[in-house]
Amino acid sequence: MKKRFSLFLVLLLALSTFLAACGGGKDNNNAQGGQGGEKPAEKKEQVLNLLETQEIPSLDSALATDAVSFIVLNNVMEGLYRLGKDNKPVPGIAESYEVSQDGKTYTFKLRKDAKWSNGDPVTAHDFEFAWKRVLDPKTKSEYAYIMYDIKNAQEANTGKVPLDQVGVKALDDYTLKVELKNPVPYFVGLTAFGTFMPQNEKFVKAQGEKYGLEANTTLYNGPFVLSEWKHEQGWVYTKNPNYWDKDNVKLEKVNVKVVKDTATAVNLYETKQADRVGLTAEFVDKYKNDKNFHTKLEPTLFWLRMNTKKEPLNNVNARKAIAMAIDTQAMVDTLLNNGSIPAKFTVPKDFVTGPDGKDFRDVNGDLVNYNPDEAKKLWEQAKKELGKDKFTLELLNYDTDNAKKIGEYVKAQLEQNLPGLTINIKQQPFAQKLKLESNMQYDLSFSGWGPDYQDPMTFLQLWTSTSPHNETGWSNPEYDKLIKDAQTTLANDQQARWDAMLKAEKIVFEGMPIAPLYQRGAAYLQREYVKDFVTHTFGADYSLKWAYIE
């Protein structure tokens, strides 16, 4: 969710990114964690065993950009609101809020019984400090843009105005005032996202650059704390005794192992060392009749990102040829076999509907298709325009077992359908891969994105010229204007805003900075005694707050 989803999470449990549209007016929902299911009839050992495919890059909410970090933040931290079991925001540290008639000023009332894991009270000042730290140019937060709807946020982040002019202010210890540039109907839900988590100023400054990099250099205010974090091996969640809603948290401990190989992960499940495991194609047929087998389509997309500053990718015909040269239907049928579908777009299917109630995908349709003959024609035209007949490109990839298979498939397809093209695969650990992408030190990169909130903008904003997650070098002034208009002047005209976003998506495929591969499906096994393990369709992939062992 970014849910910076440049992450190959086929092995990861069911997933991805958050935010439900929230109405205006006044919300006096003072629910005390009532989203929980029934308590188990018998007292069972409340220990859950999970698997992840990647290490946690950072638990500094100002610097986190990836799915794993946001998953952990969602379970050890809590924002003003959090996503509930139905993917709608429910009160977190805030008890309630009021919104002005023009929809641009929110006043949040914080609960007085919320504490940090060291016993300090969680106050409105912690939110003001954390949000302004995200926007401080010195922090260099890649996710600062997600706060740009706040008054003067973008101006402060780009150094044009001081931070004290940002529209975030603690009126007292338990009242936070937020002023927006334009009405944002999903803003309350946005406060559940990882970048909006509070931070204890004294603790953060005491830790300095170490903050968020170890279990003991992070302070927690959520349902759990990290009691152990062994890098590249795993971590342990332990119930937070200082959490305001601890009575509704049933799990005492959650053990998480980092396992990159699917066969190893399945073996851990079979030997009862894991309670939940993602399945790849070779295991789906074996387990599809198992009572604990589940599948679902998620709004997470994977694609080949193309560095348009590198030859031949600086040629639009070459980029279009690459996008048309990969048989994505065969990929999802044979390699994935988990309910994934070919992606021919950059806003997923069954994710969001417009003012007319129609799915965004149904209106805009498919924007690119597998066509090897047309791909060859475009490739030959590109070679002629560039004056070369042979090219070698490096494909940056994750270091997981499943990513390797995808990379090898893409290599075979491109070399088969585009004569004169050679693909070399470079697999990298997750954190290193993110760094190479950020520095644009790649040719092609297998990556993806899960939505941070439930709106097409969470995908479309990626490709603006100023987006820190563009990382392709591609830009288009008309596209930038459409996105800006949808965020500002058209904010109150739902149909006009929707039309602008539909048009913008088509422009992406005129420039083709990415080659869409697939919209992810998830096939997984989960023990029947695991209850209320809540997965989200946007934002953090899942919540452990309500989970328990029956």
N, C-alpha and C positions, 0 to 999 in steps of 0.2 A: 503499500500500500503500500514522499514517495512511498508510498508504500513502495519504496524504490524497489521495484521488483526485479531488478536485474538479478535474478536468482533462479536456478533450476531446482524446483521443488517438487518434482514428480514424486519423490520419496517422502516429501513432507506431508504431514497430515492434511486433511481437508482444509480449504483455505479461503481466503483473501478479502480484502480491504473494505471500508466502513462508512457510515453516515446515512442516516435517514433524513429525508426532508422534514424540517420542523416548521410548524405554523407560528405565527406571531402571537401577540397578546401576552397573557400572563400564565405561567406554569407554576402551580403551587403543589406539584407532586412531591410529597415528602416521604416517598416510599423508603422504608428501611431495609433495602436489599430484598424485597419480597419476590424477586424474580426466581428465587431458588425453588428446586423441586422438593418433593416430600423427602424427609429424612429417612435413611434406611431403617427398616424394621429391626434388623439385628445390628449389633455393633461389630463392624468389620474393621480390619486394619485399613486406615485411610491413607494408603500409599499407592500412587499411580506411577507407572513406568512408561516413558515416552521416548521417541527417537527424533532426531533432527539430522539433516544432511550437512549442516554448516555450523561453524563456530559463530559466536556472537561478536561482531566487529566492535560495537560500542553500546554502552547503556547511558551515554550522555544524550538526552533527548534533543539537544540542540544540534548534535552531529549525526545521529542515527539516520540511515537512509535505506535500510534493507528490511526484508520481511522478518528475518530471525530476530533482529534487534527490536522491531516493533511488536513482535509476539511477546517477547520477554518483558518489554516495557509495559505492555497491557496487563500483565499479571503481577508485576511488582510495583507498579505505579498506578496512580489514579488521577484523572483530570477533573475538571468541573463536572463533566458528565462521562458516562461510559456506555458502550453499546450493550444493550440487554439481549435476552434470549431471542427476541424477534427482530434483531438488528435495528431497533429504534433506541435513541438515547434515553437513558434513565439517570436519575441523580447520582452523582459521585460525591466529590468534595463539596459541590454546590447542593443546597437543599432545594432551591427554587431560583427563578429568574423573572425579570420583567423586561419587556421590550417596548420602546417608544412607538408612537403611532406611525412614524415614518419608517419604522423598521431598521433604523440605523444606530440606535443606542440600546445596549443590553446592560442590565444591572443584575449581577449575580449575588445571591446571599449564600455565604458559606456556612457549613455546619461547624459548630464549636467543639465537637468531640473528635475531630480528625487530628491525628498525630503522625509525625515522622517516626521511623523505626528507632530513633534515638530518644524519643519522648518529646521532642519539640512540637509545638502546635503547628499545624498546616494553616497558613494564613493567606489572605489576598496578596500580601507583599511577595509571597513565594511565586505566585503566578505572574505578577508584574515583572519581577526580576527575571524569571525564566523566559518569558516571551520577549522581553527586550534584549536578553542575551542572545536569543536566536537571531534577532534583527540587527544586532551590533555587527558592523562590517568586520570587526576584528575576529569574530567567531568563525566567519566563513562557513556559515551553515548552508548546505545545499538545499535544505528544505525551508529556508526563510520565505520563499515565494508563497508558501501555503498560507502565510499570514497577511499577504498583501491586500486583502479586503479590509484590513484594519486601517483606520485613518492615519496617514503619514508613515505607514509601515514600509512601503517600498522606498519612499524618500529617505527614511532613516537608514535603511539597509544599503542604499547606494551612496550614503554620505552627504545627502543634500540638506538634511535637517538633523538637529540633535535628537537623541533618543527620548528626551523628555517631552517631545512634541508628538510622540506616538500615542494613539488613542487607547491606551491601557493604563488604568489608574486604580490603585488600592485606596478607596475612600476611607476605610478603616481596616482593622484586622480581618473583618469578616464580610466586607462588601467590595466587590470588584466591578468597576465600570469599564465597558468596552464600547468605543465609538467606531463605526464602520464608515467606509467611503460610500458604499451603496448597500441597499438591502441584500442580504444573503439568506435565502430561505432555509438553508441547511447549516447555518452557523452553529447552532447549539450542538448538533451532532459532530461538527468539526472539532469541538473542544474535547472530544473523546480520543482524538488521534494523538499518536505518540509525541509529536513535536509540540503539542500544547500542554504537556505535563508540567507540573510545578517543580521548582528546584529550591533547595534550602541554601540561600546565599552564603551564609557563614561556612557551611560544609563544603560547598563547591569551591569557594575561594581557598579554603584550607587545603584541599586536595590538588588544586592547580591542574596541570596537564594529566594527572593520574585519574581524575574524576571519570567514573563510568567504565574504567578498564579492568577493575578487579571487583570481587564481591564486597570487599571491605572498603573500597574507595567509592562506593555508591550508597546513597541514602534512599530509603524506600518509604512509600506511603500507601501502597496497595495491599491487596489480599495476602501476598506472599513476599518473602525476602529471599535473596540468593544466599544460602548458607555455605555454598561451595561452588567454585567455578574453576575447573581445570581446563585450561585452554586447549582447544582441538580435541578434547576428550568428552566434555559434558559439563553439566551444572545441576545443582539441586535447589529446588524451591522448598521453602519451609513456611508454614503458616505464620503470618505476621501477628503477634500478640497485641500490637498497638493499633491494628487496623480498626477503624470505627465500626465496621460491620462484620467483625470477626465471628459473631454468632451464626452467621449464614455461610461461613466458609467451612466446609466439612473435611476437605483433604488436609492431612497433617504434613505430608511430604510428597513431592513429585521429583522423581529421578529422571534426568534427561541425558541420553547418550548421543554423541555425534557419530553417526554411522553413514558412510558415503556409498557403501555397496549394498544393493538391494537384497542379494542372496543372504548376506550376513544379517541384515535387518529382519528378514523373514525367519531366519533360524532363531533369532532372539525371541521373536513372537512365538514360534513353535515350542521353544523351551521355557515359555512363560516368564521370560525376562523383559518382555515388552507387552504392553496392553493394547497397542495400536500401531499399525504399520501400513505405509503406502505400498501399493503393488504396481510393478511394471508389467509390460505385456506378457512376458514369459510365465508370470505367476497368476495372471487373471484367469486363464482357462482352468488352472488347477483348483482355484478357490471360488470360482463364480457360483457354485452351488452350496458353499459354506453358509451357515445361518448367520455368521458374523461378517459376511461380505457386503460391502456397500459401494455405490457409485453415485457421482453427481457431476453436473457441468458447472464450472466456475467462471466468473467474469475476469479471468486472468489470461493475458495474451503473451505469446512468445513469438519472437521475430529475429531476423538477422539485421542488426544495426550496421549501417554502412558509413564509413568515414569518407565523406564526399570531398575531402581535401586530398585524398590519395588517388593516383592513377591506377586503374581506369575508372574508379568510382566517382571521379569528378565529371564523368560523362553520364548524362541522364539515360541515354539509351543502354549503356552498360548496366546501370542499376535496374532498369526495367527488365532487361534480359535475365538478370539474376533472379528477380522476383517471379518471373514466369517459368523458370527452368526447374523448379523443385516440385515434385509431385507430392503435395501435402496430404492428399487423400490416402495415398499408399502409406505415408508416414504414420498417420493416426491409426490406420487399420492394422498395420503390422508391428510397428515399433512401440506404439503407445497402448492401443487396445484397452483403453480405460474410460471411454466415453468422450475423449477429446474430439474436436471437430476442426477441419481446416479453417484457418483464419484468412479471410480475404478482405480485411478491414482493419481499422485501428480503434474502433469502439465495439466492444463485444456484444454478442447476441444475448437476449434475455437479461439485460442489465438495467436499462432505464427506458421509460416511455415518455413521450412528449405530451403537449397540451391536448392533443387529440386522442390520447390513450394508445397510440401505436408505438411499437418498439422502434427505437432508433435504427436498429439493423434492418427491420422490415422496410423502412422508408428509403434508406440509402442503398440497400442491396449490396451485392458483391462488387468490389472495386478493383480486384486483380484476380486472375485465374491461371492455373497451370496450362501453358501453351508452349510446348517445346519448339514447335515450328516457328512461331512468332518470336520466341526467345532467340533462336538462332539468327533470324533476320536482323533483329535489333543488335545482337552481339557483333555480327559482321559489319553492320553500319558503324558501331562504336569503334571497332578496330580500324576501320577506314578513316574515321574522323581523327583518331589518335595517332595514326601512322605506325601502328605496331600490330603484330600478328599473334604474339604470345604474352601472357601475363601470369604472374605468380602472386597469389594473395594469401595472407595469413588469417586463419579463422581462430579468434580468441574464444576460449570455451571454459566452462567450469570443470572442476576436477572430479566430478562424480561419475559413477559407473553409467548412469542413464544418459548424462550429457555427452559422454564419449560416444555412445551409440548414435545419438542424434547428429553429432558432428561428423561422424563417418558417413552417415546417410547423406547429409548435405554435400559433403565433399564428392561423393560418388555421383550424385545427381548433377552437380555443376560441371564436373569434369566430363561427364558423358554428354551433356546437352550443349555445352559451350566450348567448341573446339579451340584449343590453344590456351585454355585456362587451367592452371595448376593451383590446388588448394593445400596449404600446409596447416595442420591443426596445432594450436598452442593451448594446452590445458593449464589453468592456473588456480590456486586456492582462491576462495571467494573474495577475501579482502584485497588481495593483489589484483584480481580481475577488475574489481570496482575502481581501483586506483588507475589502472591502465586505461579504462574507459573514460574516466574523468579527465585524464591528461591527453585523450585522443591518441594514444599510442597503440593503435590497432588498425587493421584493414576492415575485416568483418568481425562481428561479435554476436554470438548467440546469447540473447538476453530476453527479458520480458518485463511485464508490468502488471501489477494488481491494483485495483482502484483504491484510492485513499478516501473517497466519498462517492455517494451515489448520484453522479452527474457526468455527462459526457466530457465535461471540462477536465476531469481528472486524467483523461487520456489525451485530449486535444491540446492541452496546455504544454504537453511535453515537447511539441515540435515548434514552439515559438523561438524566435531568434535569441531571446534572453533567457530561455529556460536552462537551468543548470543541468537538466537531465536530457537535453537534446543530444548532445555528445555525438552529433553526426556532421556538424559544420553546415548543414542545410539551413537555408532561411528563405523566406518569401514575404515581402512587404504586405501583399494582399492578405495572406494568411494571418500575419501578425495583427492587422487591422480588424479582421473579422473576430479574432479571439478577444482583442481588447474591447471591441464594441459589445460583445456578448457578456463581458464582465462588468461593463460600465453603463454606457448609454442605453443599452437594450435590457438592462437588468430587470426592469419592471414590465417589459413587454414579452411575455412568455413565448408567443409564437414567433416573433421576430428574432428573439434570442436563439430559439430552436433552429430556425431556418439558417441563421448565420453559422451555427455549429455544423449543420448538415453540409453546407457549402464548403466549410473549412476542411472537413474530412476528405472531400474529393480533391482538394488542392494538394494534400499530402501525397496522393497517389499520382498526381501529375509530376511531382518532383521525385517521388520514390526514394526517400532516405532510408527506408526500411523494407525488408522483404518479409511480410507476415508468414508465419508458419502454422500455428495452431492456437485455438482457444482450449484451455486445459480442462480435461475431465479428471476426476479423482476416483481411483479405485483403491479401497483400503479395507483392512480387517480391524475390527474393534471388539474387544471382549464384551460379552453381554452384561457383565457386572459393572461396566463403566457407565454411569448415568450422568445426564446433564452436562456432557462435554459439549460446550456450545461453540459452534463454528460460525464465522461471519463471512458474508459475501463481499465485504469491503472493509478497509481499515485493517486492524490486526486479524490474523487468521483465526485465532480461537481464544476463548476465555476459560480459565480454570476456576473462577470464583465459585460457580455453582456445582461443579463436578463432585461426584462422590462414588465410592465403591459400595455396591449393594451386597 
